[in-house]
Amino acid sequence: MNELDKILELLEKDVLSPDEQIVLDELLSAVPDSGKIVKTFNSLKDSFGKDFHPDEVIIGEYVLYKNNMLDDKRTMLLLENKIDDHLRICDECKKVFTDLNLEYADVDLFLADSIKETKPNEEIQNISAGFFRKLTAGKFAYAAVAALVVIYLGMFAASSVFVPDYKKHAISEDERSFYNTRGRTSELFQRGLNAIDKKEYNSAILLLEEDINTNINESSIFYSHFILGVTYIQSSESSFLGTFKSFDKEKIENGITNLKKAIELNSSGKYENLNLDAHYFAGKAYMLIDEKDSALEHLKIVVSNKGSYYKKAQELLDKINTR
Amino acid sequence: MSKYRAGKIINKDDAEDLTTSVYLAFAEQFEKIDNIENWLRRVIFLTFVRFYKRNTTHRTYELNERTAAENTNQQAENSFDIEAIRKVLHELSEEKQEIIQLRFWGELKFQEIAERLNKSEAAVKKMFYRTVEEIKDRLE
């Protein structure tokens, strides 16, 4: 370590012991270039304190972190609060964050599409490989396949009997016209709908959230909350080989929060049907997480005001009342 | 990558450069990749972020009027002009910029920076000292 390094090491310390101070003073008087190194160090410190904007790579990693796509989160865990605080007060960096977040949504959509395009070939390869393996494995392979079919059919039958109808799909086929309500024309909203068309729910959520963050004061923003709410509910569904559906509670709760926000913001009275639909989906979402009292409140509103999902709401109410 | 960027990047060479960067990253890291789909998401996105960084105004040394005024008033003998410092910073290699940014702005410890960069703490410290000295030389 040379003498300039020693000076920098001491400058780095917040508090110096008396001995360290003596060493620093001695170095400063003995080393010819020491004044300039102190000046540079202090200027650097000032430069990062005053209106410094984190660079694009840090903001880009923050976007990945927020989308749960960062492999090594250690640095971001340390910087998260600092970046959050900065984005709250800096419009320039907020714009960079918005641009990069949209870019990430595009990458996500593009890859999802490309991978779908290549999957049929992979499947053909897998089927062919499986066929040849079966030829060589003979009877054991047939026995294993037969056992799997029996197990699967057993699970399917059990799932059909024990899982109530309303838990078989977060959003059923006949409810999927929910997003035909194209009452907003913003680009982000339309891209969100396109992503839903492709069943890219995570991308749709990103785009709709961005629409809400960017256009928070627009009068028609309640449509985005409505679609976002239903999309969260739709994306909460997962299953084991199509049997025994389960629902991600956090996503369901995000969905309900957005549906309630849509109802709160859609207060002009002109689009009452949309509010009734929001009540229906909120009621159904509460049923999925077994909060029947809350479901009851929303479903009753749909039935008493004859919303478009009146019959389905009544069926759900009957199920609650018979238990 | 070319297909993806074709509609967005006007200059074909830029699109090809970005594609090459992704191939190179793959060549360097393919042994460590667990999930190729997520790896591609990260690499394509971060490759674009670096392109975006190179092609946008450098916010890091854009001073607002208030700061500029403060800076002029406080222009003392014991500090360099902040704008000059930030311009010099931007001329450094990405790794050096990162170390300086994480140490001064992020207030990370050398050990934390070392873990991020897959280097030893001693190596990061040394690089930090060399970088401060390099900035001093460039400012002169």
Interface residues (C-beta under 8 A of the other chain):
Chain A: L4 D5 L8 E9 D33 K36 I37 V38 K39 T40 F41 N42 S43 L44 K45 D46 S47 F48 K50 D51 F52 H53 P54 D55 E56 V57 I58 I59 G60 E61 V63 L64 M69 L70 D71 D72 R74 T75 L78 L79 K82 E92 C93 V96 D99 L100 E103 Y104 D106 V107 D108 F110 L111 I115
Chain B: Y4 E37 N38 L40 R41 R42 I44 F45 L46 F48 V49 R50 Y52 K53 T56 R59 T60 E62 L63 N64 T67 E70 N71 N78 S79 F80 D81 I82 I85 R86 L89 E94 Q97 E98 I100 Q101 L102 F104 W105 G106 E107 L108 E112 E115 R116 K125 K126 F128 Y129 V132 E133 I135 K136 L139 E140
